[in-house]
Amino acid sequence: MEFGLIIVGDEILSGKRSDKHFSKVVELLAARGRQLSWVRYVGDDRARLVATLRESFACGDLVFSCGGIGATPDDHTRQAAGAALGLELALHPQAYDLIAQRCVEMEREGKGTSDMTTPENLQRLKMGEFPVGSQIIPNPFNKIPGFEINNHYFVPGFPVMAWPMIEWVLDEKLSHLHGCEAQVERAMLLYEVPESAATPLMEAVEAGFPGVRVFSLPSVGESGQRRHIELGVKGPASLIDPAWERLLAGARELSNQIDLIEPAAGH
């Protein structure tokens, strides 16, 4: 199964805040032998979010969604998830208990009341209204939970909450999908060779080594660099060495101007 990521918020699209979730989710997945297949950024527009979620629910991927699960007027993710699935929202009983516990803690801190009938706390309880059939995702930071439904995992936009919640999902719900073999990457800089000349070699390597992916990142010589292609292979550790040797041998037939790139830590 493939992994997708949806990042919600006008503040990201306007540039007011920089997204930090993408790189962190890539890191969390890589530590478990998996990788992200796609990412989408969506503003605080309910209709567009409903359309995005309908598509992602239909594709069958495992999807993390960060942001928009609060209870202010610009939070639409809970409602959009329900609309995309044709489900009503309902206050989840476990969410009620967790939010009530948080209100007790806040009362002890002198920041509110534990009376769940006050307007302020009734508003907080809206954060526990999820599409019917959802399960909760615990939030170790302040107890206000996220939710999961149909292989989608909805967490807040705050990294301090979202990241441990995503780790919990990966390790408690999806541990059976952790990769059993490390993914590695090998690459070189191939100078003064156009991509079109290297394409047949790339195609031959992918055809000859199923499970390995070949990539190229061209540079046209910006910032004073010589024109080059970053050419490489990535895939399971057991498959990389012979594919890399084939790619390197073919590259040397194309040019004698090659610099090998040292593998990054963990690769």
SERO-4910 file (N, C-alpha, C, O; in steps of 0.05 Angstrom, whole numbers):
BEGIN
 pado doro    nc1    nc2    nc3   cac1   cac2   cac3    cc1    cc2    cc3    oc1    oc2    oc3
  Met    A     17    -24      0      0      0      0     17     25      0     39     25     12
  Glu    A      9     45    -14     24     70    -16     15     90      5     -8     89     14
  Phe    A     33    109     11     27    130     31     24    157     17     39    164     -1
  Gly    A      4    172     25     -1    199     16     -2    218     39     -5    210     62
  Leu    A      0    244     33      0    264     54    -16    288     43    -11    298     21
  Ile    A    -35    297     60    -50    322     54    -44    342     75    -46    336     99
  Ile    A    -37    366     67    -30    387     86    -50    410     81    -52    421     59
  Val    A    -64    417    102    -87    436    100    -80    462    114    -70    463    136
  Gly    A    -86    484    100    -84    510    113    -77    533     94    -58    531     79
  Asp    A    -93    554     95    -87    578     79    -60    589     86    -46    601     69
  Glu    A    -52    587    111    -27    599    120     -2    587    106     18    600    103
  Ile    A     -5    562     97     17    549     81     17    560     53     38    568     42
  Leu    A     -7    561     41     -8    570     13     -2    600     10      8    609    -11
  Ser    A     -7    616     31     -1    644     29     28    651     35     37    673     31
  Gly    A     42    631     46     70    636     54     73    647     82     95    652     90
  Lys    A     51    650     96     53    661    123     68    642    142     83    650    159
  Arg    A     64    616    137     79    595    151     91    576    131     80    571    110
  Ser    A    114    565    138    127    546    121    119    518    130    119    512    154
  Asp    A    114    501    111    106    473    117    130    458    128    152    459    117
  Lys    A    126    444    150    146    427    162    138    397    161    155    380    167
  His    A    113    392    155    103    365    156    115    347    134    121    323    140
  Phe    A    118    357    110    127    340     88    154    327     95    156    302     93
  Ser    A    174    342    102    201    331    108    200    312    131    214    292    132
  Lys    A    183    318    152    182    301    175    168    275    169    178    254    178
  Val    A    147    275    153    133    250    146    152    233    129    152    208    132
  Val    A    166    245    110    186    230     95    206    216    113    213    193    110
  Glu    A    216    231    133    235    220    153    223    197    169    235    176    172
  Leu    A    198    201    179    185    180    195    180    155    178    184    132    189
  Leu    A    172    158    154    168    135    137    194    121    130    195     96    130
  Ala    A    214    136    123    240    124    116    252    108    139    264     87    134
  Ala    A    247    117    163    258    102    186    244     75    189    254     58    204
  Arg    A    222     72    175    207     47    177    206     32    150    190     15    144
  Gly    A    225     40    133    228     26    107    207     32     87    203     17     68
  Arg    A    193     55     90    172     62     71    177     90     60    195    104     70
  Gln    A    163     97     39    166    124     28    139    136     20    119    122     16
  Leu    A    140    162     18    116    177     10    112    176    -20    131    180    -35
  Ser    A     88    171    -29     82    170    -57     72    196    -69     76    202    -92
  Trp    A     58    211    -52     47    237    -62     40    255    -38     37    246    -16
  Val    A     39    281    -44     31    301    -24     14    322    -38     19    329    -61
  Arg    A     -6    332    -24    -23    354    -34    -26    375    -13    -28    370     11
  Tyr    A    -26    400    -22    -31    423     -5    -58    434    -12    -64    439    -35
  Val    A    -75    439      8   -102    448      4   -107    471     24   -100    469     47
  Gly    A   -119    492     14   -126    515     32   -151    509     48   -163    487     46
  Asp    A   -159    528     64   -183    526     81   -208    531     64   -223    549     70
  Asp    A   -213    514     45   -236    516     27   -250    489     28   -239    468     19
  Arg    A   -274    488     40   -287    463     46   -293    447     20   -289    423     19
  Ala    A   -303    461      0   -311    447    -25   -286    434    -38   -288    411    -47
  Arg    A   -264    448    -38   -240    437    -50   -229    414    -33   -219    394    -44
  Leu    A   -231    417     -7   -222    395     11   -239    371      8   -229    348      9
  Val    A   -266    374      6   -284    351      1   -276    337    -24   -274    312    -25
  Ala    A   -270    352    -46   -263    339    -71   -236    324    -69   -233    302    -79
  Thr    A   -217    336    -54   -191    323    -51   -194    297    -35   -182    277    -42
  Leu    A   -211    298    -14   -214    274      3   -230    253    -12   -225    229     -8
  Arg    A   -250    260    -28   -264    240    -43   -245    225    -61   -246    200    -63
  Glu    A   -227    239    -73   -207    226    -91   -188    208    -75   -182    186    -84
  Ser    A   -179    218    -52   -159    202    -37   -173    178    -24   -160    157    -21
  Phe    A   -198    181    -15   -212    158     -4   -216    136    -25   -214    112    -20
  Ala    A   -220    145    -50   -225    126    -71   -200    111    -80   -202     89    -91
  Cys    A   -176    123    -76   -152    111    -87   -142     88    -70   -126     72    -80
  Gly    A   -151     86    -45   -143     63    -28   -116     66    -15   -107     47     -2
  Asp    A   -103     89    -17    -77     93     -4    -81     98     26   -103    104     35
  Leu    A    -59     96     41    -58    104     69    -50    134     69    -29    141     59
  Val    A    -67    150     81    -63    179     79    -63    193    106    -81    188    123
  Phe    A    -42    209    110    -42    226    134    -51    254    125    -43    264    104
  Ser    A    -68    266    142    -78    293    136    -72    311    160    -79    304    183
  Cys    A    -57    333    156    -49    350    177    -63    377    175    -61    391    155
  Gly    A    -78    384    196    -90    411    197   -120    411    193   -131    394    181
  Gly    A   -132    432    205   -160    438    200   -180    421    216   -203    420    208
  Ile    A   -171    408    238   -190    392    253   -199    405    279   -211    393    296
  Gly    A   -194    432    281   -204    446    304   -233    453    301   -248    440    286
  Ala    A   -242    473    316   -271    479    317   -276    509    312   -297    519    320
  Thr    A   -258    522    298   -262    550    291   -274    551    263   -273    531    248
  Pro    A   -285    574    254   -298    575    228   -280    568    204   -290    560    183
  Asp    A   -254    570    207   -236    564    185   -225    535    186   -208    528    170
  Asp    A   -236    519    204   -229    491    205   -250    474    191   -274    475    200
  His    A   -243    460    170   -263    446    154   -258    416    151   -274    402    138
  Thr    A   -235    406    161   -227    379    154   -246    358    164   -253    339    150
  Arg    A   -256    361    189   -274    341    199   -300    340    183   -309    318    175
  Gln    A   -311    363    177   -336    364    162   -331    354    133   -348    341    121
  Ala    A   -308    361    121   -302    353     94   -299    323     92   -308    311     73
  Ala    A   -287    311    112   -284    282    112   -311    268    113   -316    249     99
  Gly    A   -329    279    130   -356    267    131   -370    270    105   -383    251     96
  Ala    A   -369    294     93   -382    299     67   -371    281     45   -386    270     29
  Ala    A   -345    277     45   -332    261     25   -341    232     26   -342    217      6
  Leu    A   -348    223     51   -356    195     55   -386    192     57   -397    170     59
  Gly    A   -401    215     56   -430    214     60   -438    206     88   -458    192     91
  Leu    A   -423    214    108   -428    207    135   -433    232    152   -422    253    148
  Glu    A   -451    229    172   -456    250    191   -433    251    211   -419    232    215
  Leu    A   -430    274    224   -411    277    246   -426    271    272   -449    278    275
  Ala    A   -411    259    291   -423    253    317   -401    256    338   -378    250    332
  Leu    A   -408    264    362   -388    266    383   -379    238    391   -395    222    400
  His    A   -354    233    388   -343    207    395   -341    204    425   -330    222    438
  Pro    A   -351    182    437   -351    180    467   -323    182    479   -319    194    500
  Gln    A   -303    169    466   -276    171    477   -265    199    474   -250    209    492
  Ala    A   -272    213    453   -264    240    450   -276    258    472   -262    275    483
  Tyr    A   -301    253    478   -314    268    500   -298    264    525   -292    284    539
  Asp    A   -291    239    532   -277    234    557   -249    248    557   -241    259    578
  Leu    A   -235    247    535   -209    259    534   -210    290    535   -194    302    549
  Ile    A   -230    301    522   -233    330    523   -241    339    551   -232    360    561
  Ala    A   -258    323    564   -266    329    591   -242    328    610   -239    344    628
  Gln    A   -225    308    606   -200    306    622   -183    330    619   -171    340    638
  Arg    A   -181    340    594   -165    364    589   -177    388    603   -162    405    613
  Cys    A   -204    390    604   -216    412    617   -211    411    647   -208    432    660
  Val    A   -210    387    659   -203    384    687   -175    394    692   -170    408    711
  Glu    A   -156    387    674   -129    396    677   -127    426    675   -113    439    691
  Met    A   -142    438    657   -141    467    653   -153    481    678   -143    502    686
  Glu    A   -173    469    690   -185    480    715   -164    480    737   -162    500    752
  Arg    A   -149    459    739   -128    457    759   -106    478    754    -93    488    773
  Glu    A   -102    485    729    -82    505    722    -93    534    724    -79    553    718
  Gly    A   -119    536    731   -131    562    733   -138    574    706   -138    599    704
  Lys    A   -143    557    686   -147    567    659   -175    561    649   -180    564    625
  Gly    A   -194    554    666   -220    547    656   -236    532    677   -229    531    700
  Thr    A   -257    518    668   -274    503    685   -277    475    674   -275    470    650
  Ser    A   -283    456    692   -288    428    683   -318    423    678   -325    401    671
  Asp    A   -334    444    681   -363    441    675   -367    440    645   -363    459    631
  Met    A   -374    416    635   -376    412    606   -401    424    594   -406    421    570
  Thr    A   -418    437    610   -442    450    599   -438    479    593   -456    492    582
  Thr    A   -414    490    599   -409    518    593   -405    522    563   -396    504    549
  Pro    A   -412    546    552   -409    550    524   -380    545    514   -376    534    492
  Glu    A   -361    552    530   -333    548    522   -326    519    518   -314    511    499
  Asn    A   -335    502    537   -329    474    536   -346    460    515   -338    440    503
  Leu    A   -371    469    511   -387    457    490   -374    462    463   -376    446    445
  Gln    A   -361    486    460   -346    491    436   -322    472    433   -317    462    411
  Arg    A   -309    467    455   -286    449    454   -295    421    446   -281    407    432
  Leu    A   -319    413    455   -328    386    448   -333    382    418   -333    359    408
  Lys    A   -336    404    404   -339    401    375   -314    389    362   -315    377    340
  Met    A   -291    392    376   -267    380    365   -267    350    367   -249    336    356
  Gly    A   -287    339    381   -290    310    383   -312    299    365   -319    275    367
  Glu    A   -323    316    347   -343    307    329   -330    297    303   -319    313    288
  Phe    A   -332    271    298   -319    259    276   -340    244    259   -362    238    268
  Pro    A   -333    237    233   -351    221    217   -358    195    232   -340    182    244
  Val    A   -383    187    231   -392    163    245   -376    139    236   -372    134    212
  Gly    A   -366    124    256   -349    101    250   -319    106    253   -303     88    250
  Ser    A   -312    131    260   -284    138    263   -273    126    289   -288    120    308
  Gln    A   -247    122    290   -233    115    314   -214    139    321   -206    154    303
  Ile    A   -208    141    346   -191    164    354   -162    158    351   -153    135    352
  Ile    A   -147    180    348   -117    179    349   -109    195    373   -114    219    374
  Pro    A    -96    183    393    -90    198    418    -69    220    413    -52    218    396
  Asn    A    -73    241    428    -56    265    426    -41    268    453    -53    277    472
  Pro    A    -15    261    454     -1    262    480      5    290    490     12    294    513
  Phe    A      1    310    472      8    338    480    -14    350    497     -8    361    518
  Asn    A    -39    348    489    -61    361    504    -87    344    505   -108    355    513
  Lys    A    -85    319    497   -107    300    499   -129    304    478   -146    286    474
  Ile    A   -130    326    463   -150    331    443   -144    312    419   -124    316    406
  Pro    A   -161    292    414   -153    271    395   -156    279    366   -171    297    359
  Gly    A   -142    264    349   -148    264    321   -166    240    315   -177    227    334
  Phe    A   -170    233    290   -187    210    284   -178    196    259   -163    207    242
  Glu    A   -186    171    256   -180    156    232   -205    143    221   -223    135    236
  Ile    A   -206    141    195   -228    128    181   -220    122    152   -207    139    139
  Asn    A   -226     98    143   -220     90    116   -191     95    108   -186    106     87
  Asn    A   -173     86    125   -144     88    119   -134    116    117   -113    122    106
  His    A   -149    135    128   -141    163    130   -137    170    160   -153    163    176
  Tyr    A   -116    185    165   -108    191    193   -106    221    195    -88    234    184
  Phe    A   -124    233    210   -127    262    212   -116    272    239   -124    263    260
  Val    A    -96    290    236    -83    301    260    -82    331    258    -87    342    237
  Pro    A    -76    345    280    -75    374    279    -52    384    262    -35    369    253
  Gly    A    -53    410    257    -32    423    241     -7    429    257     14    434    246
  Phe    A     -9    430    284     14    436    301     34    413    301     27    391    309
  Pro    A     59    417    292     78    395    292     82    381    319     85    357    320
  Val    A     81    397    341     86    385    367     64    364    374     69    347    390
  Met    A     41    367    362     19    347    365     20    327    343     18    302    347
  Ala    A     22    336    318     18    319    295     40    297    293     33    274    287
  Trp    A     65    304    298     86    285    293     85    261    312     87    238    302
  Pro    A     82    264    338     79    240    355     54    225    349     53    200    352
  Met    A     33    238    340      8    224    333     12    207    308      3    184    306
  Ile    A     27    217    288     33    202    264     51    178    271     47    156    261
  Glu    A     71    183    289     88    160    297     71    139    311     76    115    307
  Trp    A     52    147    327     35    127    341     20    110    320     18     86    323
  Val    A      9    123    300     -5    109    279     13     89    265      6     65    261
  Leu    A     37     98    258     56     81    244     64     56    260     67     34    250
  Asp    A     68     60    286     78     39    303     57     22    316     61     -1    322
  Glu    A     33     33    321     12     18    334     -9      7    315    -21    -14    320
  Lys    A    -13     21    293    -34     13    274    -22      0    249    -34    -18    237
  Leu    A      2      9    241     12      1    215     39    -13    216     54    -13    197
  Ser    A     46    -23    239     72    -36    242     76    -59    223     99    -66    216
  His    A     54    -72    215     56    -95    197     65    -87    169     72   -103    153
  Leu    A     64    -60    164     72    -50    138    100    -39    138    110    -29    117
  His    A    114    -40    160    141    -30    161    158    -47    142    156    -71    140
  Gly    A    175    -33    127    192    -47    108    212    -66    122    223    -59    143
  Cys    A    215    -89    111    234   -108    124    262   -105    113    280   -118    123
  Glu    A    266    -88     92    292    -84     80    296    -55     75    279    -41     66
  Ala    A    320    -46     83    326    -17     80    326     -9     50    335    -24     33
  Gln    A    317     15     45    318     27     19    344     44     17    349     60     35
  Val    A    359     40     -4    384     55     -7    385     69    -34    368     64    -52
  Glu    A    404     87    -37    407    103    -61    436    106    -68    453    110    -50
  Arg    A    443    105    -93    470    110   -103    468    129   -126    450    127   -143
  Ala    A    487    148   -128    484    168   -149    512    179   -157    531    175   -143
  Met    A    512    191   -181    537    203   -191    529    229   -205    506    234   -211
  Leu    A    549    245   -210    546    269   -227    559    262   -254    583    257   -255
  Leu    A    543    263   -275    552    257   -302    553    283   -317    532    296   -322
  Tyr    A    577    292   -326    581    319   -337    579    319   -368    587    300   -381
  Glu    A    567    341   -378    566    347   -406    553    325   -423    561    320   -446
  Val    A    534    311   -411    519    291   -426    489    298   -424    479    302   -402
  Pro    A    475    302   -446    446    308   -445    430    285   -434    438    262   -438
  Glu    A    407    291   -422    390    270   -412    381    251   -433    378    227   -429
  Ser    A    377    261   -457    368    244   -479    388    222   -486    380    200   -494
  Ala    A    414    228   -482    434    208   -487    435    187   -465    443    164   -470
  Ala    A    428    195   -440    428    176   -418    403    160   -415    402    140   -401
  Thr    A    381    169   -429    355    156   -425    355    126   -433    344    110   -417
  Pro    A    367    118   -455    368     89   -461    381     72   -440    372     50   -433
  Leu    A    403     83   -428    416     69   -406    397     66   -382    396     45   -370
  Met    A    383     88   -375    365     87   -353    343     66   -357    336     51   -339
  Glu    A    332     66   -381    311     47   -388    321     18   -386    307      0   -377
  Ala    A    346     13   -395    358    -13   -395    362    -23   -366    357    -46   -360
  Val    A    371     -5   -348    375    -13   -320    349    -20   -307    347    -40   -293
  Glu    A    329     -3   -311    303     -9   -298    291    -35   -309    279    -50   -294
  Ala    A    294    -40   -335    284    -65   -346    299    -89   -336    288   -111   -333
  Gly    A    325    -86   -332    341   -108   -323    341   -114   -294    349   -136   -285
  Phe    A    332    -95   -278    332    -99   -249    305    -90   -237    303    -69   -226
  Pro    A    285   -107   -240    258   -101   -229    260    -95   -199    274   -109   -184
  Gly    A    245    -75   -190    246    -67   -162    265    -44   -157    264    -31   -135
  Val    A    282    -37   -176    301    -15   -174    290      8   -192    281      3   -214
  Arg    A    292     32   -182    283     56   -197    308     73   -204    326     77   -187
  Val    A    309     82   -229    330     99   -238    320    128   -238    297    133   -246
  Phe    A    337    147   -231    329    175   -231    350    192   -243    374    185   -244
  Ser    A    342    215   -253    361    235   -263    351    263   -255    328    269   -257
  Leu    A    370    279   -246    364    307   -239    383    325   -255    407    327   -248
  Pro    A    374    337   -277    392    353   -294    398    380   -282    381    392   -268
  Ser    A    421    391   -289    429    418   -283    438    431   -309    454    418   -324
  Val    A    429    455   -314    437    468   -339    461    486   -335    468    502   -353
  Gly    A    474    484   -312    498    500   -308    493    525   -292    509    544   -294
  Glu    A    472    526   -276    466    550   -260    487    552   -237    500    533   -230
  Ser    A    490    577   -227    507    583   -205    536    576   -210    551    569   -192
  Gly    A    544    578   -236    572    573   -243    580    544   -245    603    537   -250
  Gln    A    561    525   -241    567    497   -243    569    488   -272    556    501   -289
  Arg    A    584    468   -277    584    456   -304    557    441   -308    545    431   -289
  Arg    A    549    440   -333    525    425   -339    529    395   -332    549    383   -340
  His    A    509    384   -318    512    356   -310    485    344   -305    464    357   -305
  Ile    A    485    318   -301    461    303   -292    469    288   -267    490    275   -265
  Glu    A    452    290   -246    455    272   -224    439    247   -231    415    247   -233
  Leu    A    454    226   -234    443    201   -244    446    179   -223    468    176   -212
  Gly    A    425    165   -217    427    145   -196    406    124   -196    388    124   -213
  Val    A    408    106   -176    388     84   -173    380     84   -143    396     92   -126
  Lys    A    355     75   -138    346     72   -111    328     48   -109    313     42   -128
  Gly    A    328     35    -86    311     11    -82    321     -5    -59    338      4    -43
  Pro    A    311    -30    -56    320    -48    -34    350    -53    -35    362    -56    -56
  Ala    A    362    -54    -11    391    -57     -9    402    -82    -25    423    -80    -37
  Ser    A    387   -103    -24    396   -128    -37    397   -126    -68    410   -142    -81
  Leu    A    383   -106    -79    382   -104   -108    399    -82   -120    404    -80   -144
  Ile    A    409    -64   -102    422    -40   -112    449    -45   -124    455    -33   -145
  Asp    A    466    -61   -112    494    -64   -122    496    -71   -151    510    -58   -166
  Pro    A    483    -93   -160    486   -100   -189    474    -78   -207    485    -73   -229
  Ala    A    452    -66   -199    440    -45   -215    458    -21   -217    462     -9   -238
  Trp    A    471    -14   -195    489      8   -194    514      3   -212    523     21   -226
  Glu    A    524    -21   -211    548    -28   -227    540    -26   -257    557    -16   -273
  Arg    A    517    -34   -264    508    -33   -292    505     -4   -300    513      4   -322
  Leu    A    493     13   -283    489     41   -289    516     55   -291    520     71   -310
  Leu    A    535     50   -273    561     63   -273    576     55   -298    590     72   -310
  Ala    A    575     29   -306    590     21   -330    579     35   -354    594     43   -372
  Gly    A    553     37   -356    540     50   -379    547     80   -380    551     91   -401
  Ala    A    548     92   -356    554    121   -355    583    126   -364    588    146   -377
  Arg    A    601    108   -357    629    111   -366    632    108   -396    651    118   -407
  Glu    A    614     94   -408    614     92   -437    605    119   -450    612    125   -473
  Leu    A    589    134   -435    579    159   -445    598    182   -440    599    201   -456
  Ser    A    613    181   -418    631    203   -411    652    193   -392    648    175   -376
  Asn    A    676    206   -393    696    200   -373    697    222   -352    715    223   -335
  Gln    A    677    239   -352    675    260   -332    652    254   -313    629    262   -316
  Ile    A    660    239   -292    640    229   -272    651    234   -244    674    228   -238
  Asp    A    634    244   -227    640    246   -198    620    228   -183    596    232   -187
  Leu    A    629    211   -166    612    194   -150    603    210   -126    618    225   -114
  Ile    A    577    207   -119    566    221    -95    566    201    -72    556    179    -74
  Glu    A    578    209    -50    579    192    -27    551    188    -16    536    207    -13
  Pro    A    543    163     -9    517    158      2    513    174     28    531    176     44
  Ala    A    488    185     31    482    199     56    480    179     79    476    155     74
  Ala    A    482    188    103    479    171    126    452    157    125    432    169    120
  Gly    A    452    131    130    428    115    129    421    105    102    402     90     99
  His    A    438    112     81    434    102     54    458     86     45    458     76     22
***
